[in-house]
């Protein structure tokens, strides 16, 4: 008969073998104000540096091969199906970002040249994948099933900024954006029917007033 203690010990042993925090170590993150809604389905690397006040929904995986290859700030929300992996590269995420809930978010830095930097107050929704050497400034947004590779979104105001031309750069739609630099106040739009990327001012879509998706 398998006792509860034996059952939990087997879970912790498997986590350790794969470089993840044990259940107890995962729950220790709550002492810094983090919320772990389901520690059994939340896998966080022993190497990942976690800030304060983050919310982790069920089904989160954070892999890191070395210390400080993944660093998270404060007040971020990681919805289900968020997957972060730094295997050779680095992932640095600021504060008060939203990852999901729609479609999950995948962020991979899987070679020595991969360095992914995400600022503060961003939104990443709808099946986003971020790869390569990418920089997403404060307030940036990726909305849709977009693979964003070795590209950048310039910083600016968040989606609540009243003047859309002062907002950070945005990518939206479905498809691949590679080796692009999108400037503040602009949107990179890629459609299902075309692989072409159209870059338009945000005022083309939104009036200068408080805006929420």
VOPAGU-2260 file (C-alpha; in pm, 1 decimal, decimal comma):
REM VOPAGU-2260
SITE   aa  ch    i         X         Y         Z
SITE  UNK   A    0       0,0       0,0       0,0
SITE  UNK   A    1     133,0     340,0     -98,8
SITE  UNK   A    2      98,6     596,0     177,6
SITE  UNK   A    3      50,9     967,0     116,4
SITE  UNK   A    4     404,9    1037,0     236,9
SITE  UNK   A    5     547,1     779,6      -4,9
SITE  UNK   A    6     334,9     920,3    -287,0
SITE  UNK   A    7     459,8    1275,9    -223,2
SITE  UNK   A    8     819,0    1155,2    -191,5
SITE  UNK   A    9     797,7     992,0    -534,9
SITE  UNK   A   10     661,5    1316,2    -684,7
SITE  UNK   A   11     944,2    1517,1    -529,5
SITE  UNK   A   12    1206,5    1266,3    -646,8
SITE  UNK   A   13    1085,8    1293,5   -1005,9
SITE  UNK   A   14    1087,1    1673,0    -984,2
SITE  UNK   A   15    1443,3    1676,1    -851,6
SITE  UNK   A   16    1558,3    1437,3   -1124,2
SITE  UNK   A   17    1428,4    1681,9   -1384,9
SITE  UNK   A   18    1560,2    2001,1   -1225,8
SITE  UNK   A   19    1230,9    2129,1   -1083,6
SITE  UNK   A   20    1145,0    2252,6    -736,3
SITE  UNK   A   21     983,5    2002,7    -502,1
SITE  UNK   A   22     624,9    2061,4    -394,2
SITE  UNK   A   23     749,0    2218,4     -72,3
SITE  UNK   A   24     999,9    2439,7    -252,7
SITE  UNK   A   25     729,1    2544,7    -496,6
SITE  UNK   A   26     497,3    2645,5    -212,3
SITE  UNK   A   27     780,7    2839,1     -47,7
SITE  UNK   A   28     738,4    3090,3    -329,7
SITE  UNK   A   29     407,4    3188,7    -171,2
SITE  UNK   A   30     597,3    3337,1     123,9
SITE  UNK   A   31     701,5    3614,5    -116,5
SITE  UNK   A   32     340,9    3689,2    -205,7
SITE  UNK   A   33     327,8    3462,8    -509,9
SITE  UNK   A   34       9,4    3263,7    -571,5
SITE  UNK   A   35      46,9    2898,3    -678,1
SITE  UNK   A   36    -306,5    2784,1    -753,9
SITE  UNK   A   37    -212,6    2419,4    -817,4
SITE  UNK   A   38     139,1    2321,9    -706,4
SITE  UNK   A   39      94,5    1967,8    -838,7
SITE  UNK   A   40      68,0    2090,0   -1199,2
SITE  UNK   A   41     314,9    2378,7   -1164,4
SITE  UNK   A   42     676,1    2293,3   -1254,5
SITE  UNK   A   43     932,7    2564,1   -1178,8
SITE  UNK   A   44    1305,4    2512,1   -1224,1
SITE  UNK   A   45    1533,4    2529,6    -922,9
SITE  UNK   A   46    1741,0    2776,7   -1126,6
SITE  UNK   A   47    1459,1    3020,7   -1208,5
SITE  UNK   A   48    1461,0    3345,6   -1013,5
SITE  UNK   A   49    1105,8    3439,6    -917,0
SITE  UNK   A   50     996,1    3781,4    -792,0
SITE  UNK   A   51     697,8    3872,1    -574,9
SITE  UNK   A   52     325,0    3883,4    -624,4
SITE  UNK   A   53     311,5    3665,3    -935,3
SITE  UNK   A   54       9,6    3444,1   -1004,5
SITE  UNK   A   55      64,4    3095,7   -1148,8
SITE  UNK   A   56    -240,2    2915,5   -1283,3
SITE  UNK   A   57    -238,0    2533,8   -1325,8
SITE  UNK   A   58     -28,6    2378,2   -1599,6
SITE  UNK   A   59     274,2    2612,1   -1592,8
SITE  UNK   A   60     622,3    2486,6   -1688,0
SITE  UNK   A   61     935,7    2695,0   -1632,6
SITE  UNK   A   62    1262,3    2522,5   -1735,7
SITE  UNK   A   63    1607,5    2672,9   -1687,1
SITE  UNK   A   64    1941,5    2499,9   -1734,4
SITE  UNK   A   65    2150,3    2735,2   -1518,8
SITE  UNK   A   66    2115,3    3002,6   -1252,4
SITE  UNK   A   67    1973,5    3335,6   -1368,7
SITE  UNK   A   68    1887,2    3210,4   -1715,8
SITE  UNK   A   69    1521,1    3278,3   -1632,5
SITE  UNK   A   70    1438,2    3580,2   -1417,0
SITE  UNK   A   71    1083,1    3693,7   -1346,0
SITE  UNK   A   72     983,3    4025,2   -1191,5
SITE  UNK   A   73     677,0    4104,7    -982,6
SITE  UNK   A   74     302,9    4098,5   -1030,0
SITE  UNK   A   75     291,2    3892,4   -1348,9
SITE  UNK   A   76       1,5    3660,6   -1429,6
SITE  UNK   A   77      83,3    3328,5   -1596,9
SITE  UNK   A   78    -229,9    3156,2   -1718,9
SITE  UNK   A   79    -254,2    2785,8   -1801,5
SITE  UNK   A   80     -35,6    2650,7   -2082,4
SITE  UNK   A   81     242,8    2900,8   -2027,7
SITE  UNK   A   82     576,6    2734,6   -2110,4
SITE  UNK   A   83     914,8    2901,4   -2052,4
SITE  UNK   A   84    1241,9    2730,0   -2142,7
SITE  UNK   A   85    1596,4    2866,3   -2129,7
SITE  UNK   A   86    1840,6    2604,6   -2253,6
SITE  UNK   A   87    2156,0    2793,1   -2344,9
SITE  UNK   A   88    1995,7    3137,7   -2366,2
SITE  UNK   A   89    1823,9    3373,3   -2123,1
SITE  UNK   A   90    1469,1    3490,4   -2055,7
SITE  UNK   A   91    1419,0    3806,2   -1851,9
SITE  UNK   A   92    1064,1    3919,6   -1777,9
SITE  UNK   A   93     973,8    4242,1   -1598,9
SITE  UNK   A   94     662,9    4311,8   -1394,0
SITE  UNK   A   95     283,9    4330,9   -1430,2
SITE  UNK   A   96     259,2    4136,3   -1754,1
SITE  UNK   A   97     -26,8    3910,2   -1861,4
SITE  UNK   A   98      49,7    3577,0   -2031,1
SITE  UNK   A   99    -268,3    3414,3   -2162,0
SITE  UNK   A  100    -532,7    3301,2   -2099,0
SITE  UNK   A  101    -630,1    3237,7   -2459,5
SITE  UNK   A  102    -422,1    2976,3   -2641,3
SITE  UNK   A  103    -122,3    2956,3   -2412,3
SITE  UNK   A  104     218,5    3126,2   -2441,3
SITE  UNK   A  105     551,8    2961,0   -2529,0
SITE  UNK   A  106     883,0    3140,9   -2473,3
SITE  UNK   A  107    1206,1    2959,8   -2565,6
SITE  UNK   A  108    1569,1    3070,0   -2553,2
SITE  UNK   A  109    1737,9    2752,9   -2671,1
SITE  UNK   A  110    2080,6    2853,6   -2795,9
SITE  UNK   A  111    2363,8    3076,4   -2667,6
SITE  UNK   A  112    2255,6    3362,7   -2893,5
SITE  UNK   A  113    1899,2    3362,2   -2761,9
SITE  UNK   A  114    1818,8    3646,9   -2525,0
SITE  UNK   A  115    1453,7    3730,8   -2473,1
SITE  UNK   A  116    1376,7    4048,7   -2280,0
SITE  UNK   A  117    1017,9    4137,4   -2189,4
SITE  UNK   A  118     949,6    4466,1   -2011,4
SITE  UNK   A  119     658,2    4569,5   -1789,0
SITE  UNK   A  120     280,7    4599,3   -1839,2
SITE  UNK   A  121     265,3    4385,4   -2154,7
SITE  UNK   A  122      -0,1    4144,0   -2280,9
SITE  UNK   A  123      64,7    3818,3   -2466,5
SITE  UNK   A  124    -252,6    3634,6   -2565,0
SITE  UNK   A  125    -390,7    3383,6   -2809,1
SITE  UNK   A  126    -121,7    3124,0   -2873,4
SITE  UNK   A  127     194,4    3336,7   -2879,9
SITE  UNK   A  128     540,9    3186,5   -2935,2
SITE  UNK   A  129     849,7    3401,2   -2869,4
SITE  UNK   A  130    1190,2    3279,9   -2989,7
SITE  UNK   A  131    1543,6    3385,2   -3072,9
SITE  UNK   A  132    1688,3    3721,1   -2978,1
SITE  UNK   A  133    1376,0    3925,2   -2909,9
SITE  UNK   A  134    1304,3    4241,9   -2713,1
SITE  UNK   A  135     953,3    4342,4   -2611,0
SITE  UNK   A  136     948,4    4681,6   -2445,4
SITE  UNK   A  137     724,8    4815,3   -2170,4
SITE  UNK   A  138     359,7    4801,9   -2273,3
SITE  UNK   A  139     415,8    4575,7   -2575,5
SITE  UNK   A  140     146,1    4334,2   -2688,9
SITE  UNK   A  141     130,7    4021,8   -2904,8
SITE  UNK   A  142    -228,1    3923,5   -2974,5
SITE  UNK   A  143    -296,1    3606,2   -3168,8
SITE  UNK   A  144    -130,7    3286,5   -3285,2
SITE  UNK   A  145     197,4    3454,2   -3380,8
SITE  UNK   A  146     548,9    3313,8   -3380,4
SITE  UNK   A  147     765,1    3612,8   -3293,0
SITE  UNK   A  148    1128,9    3535,6   -3370,7
SITE  UNK   A  149    1435,4    3760,2   -3326,4
SITE  UNK   A  150    1224,4    4073,6   -3348,8
SITE  UNK   A  151    1140,4    4373,3   -3132,2
SITE  UNK   A  152     843,2    4577,8   -3018,3
SITE  UNK   A  153     936,6    4928,2   -2908,0
SITE  UNK   A  154     830,3    5043,7   -2561,0
SITE  UNK   A  155     552,0    5291,9   -2496,9
SITE  UNK   A  156     228,6    5324,1   -2306,9
SITE  UNK   A  157      20,2    5018,9   -2222,9
SITE  UNK   A  158    -311,6    4933,7   -2390,1
SITE  UNK   A  159    -481,5    5175,6   -2146,8
SITE  UNK   A  160    -291,8    5476,3   -2287,8
SITE  UNK   A  161    -551,6    5723,3   -2424,0
SITE  UNK   A  162    -343,0    5824,5   -2724,4
SITE  UNK   A  163    -292,8    5509,2   -2936,8
SITE  UNK   A  164      10,6    5659,8   -3109,7
SITE  UNK   A  165     187,3    5674,4   -2773,7
SITE  UNK   A  166     127,0    5307,7   -2698,4
SITE  UNK   A  167     399,6    5047,9   -2726,0
SITE  UNK   A  168     427,1    4852,6   -3048,4
SITE  UNK   A  169     184,0    4567,0   -3106,0
SITE  UNK   A  170     179,7    4249,7   -3317,0
SITE  UNK   A  171    -154,2    4090,6   -3393,7
SITE  UNK   A  172    -301,3    3824,2   -3617,4
SITE  UNK   A  173    -171,7    3481,9   -3714,5
SITE  UNK   A  174     160,7    3376,5   -3868,2
SITE  UNK   A  175     535,9    3435,3   -3846,8
SITE  UNK   A  176     710,0    3763,3   -3766,2
SITE  UNK   A  177    1086,7    3730,3   -3801,4
SITE  UNK   A  178    1367,9    3990,0   -3797,2
SITE  UNK   A  179    1128,4    4282,6   -3768,5
SITE  UNK   A  180    1149,8    4598,4   -3558,0
SITE  UNK   A  181     812,8    4756,0   -3485,7
SITE  UNK   A  182     815,6    5115,0   -3365,7
SITE  UNK   A  183     610,5    5278,5   -3090,6
SITE  UNK   A  184     254,8    5361,8   -3189,5
SITE  UNK   A  185     243,7    5101,0   -3465,3
SITE  UNK   A  186      83,0    4761,3   -3518,3
SITE  UNK   A  187     230,2    4474,2   -3717,1
SITE  UNK   A  188     -67,9    4290,6   -3865,5
SITE  UNK   A  189     -31,2    3948,5   -4023,0
SITE  UNK   A  190    -332,5    3763,7   -4159,1
SITE  UNK   A  191    -430,4    3403,2   -4205,0
SITE  UNK   A  192    -473,5    3450,3   -4580,5
SITE  UNK   A  193    -137,2    3621,3   -4636,5
SITE  UNK   A  194     215,9    3593,6   -4502,9
SITE  UNK   A  195     271,0    3964,8   -4564,1
SITE  UNK   A  196     314,1    4190,8   -4262,5
SITE  UNK   A  197     134,2    4523,4   -4271,4
SITE  UNK   A  198     262,5    4788,3   -4031,3
SITE  UNK   A  199       6,5    5056,0   -3954,8
SITE  UNK   A  200     -29,9    5333,9   -3696,8
SITE  UNK   A  201    -242,7    5232,7   -3400,6
SITE  UNK   A  202    -463,4    5535,7   -3460,0
SITE  UNK   A  203    -574,9    5353,4   -3775,4
SITE  UNK   A  204    -762,7    5113,1   -3545,3
SITE  UNK   A  205    -837,1    5308,1   -3228,2
SITE  UNK   A  206    -961,7    5654,7   -3139,8
SITE  UNK   A  207    -774,9    5857,5   -2880,2
SITE  UNK   A  208    -965,5    5744,7   -2575,5
SITE  UNK   A  209    -934,8    5485,0   -2302,1
SITE  UNK   A  210    -927,7    5152,6   -2479,7
SITE  UNK   A  211    -965,4    4795,9   -2362,0
SITE  UNK   A  212    -952,3    4484,8   -2575,1
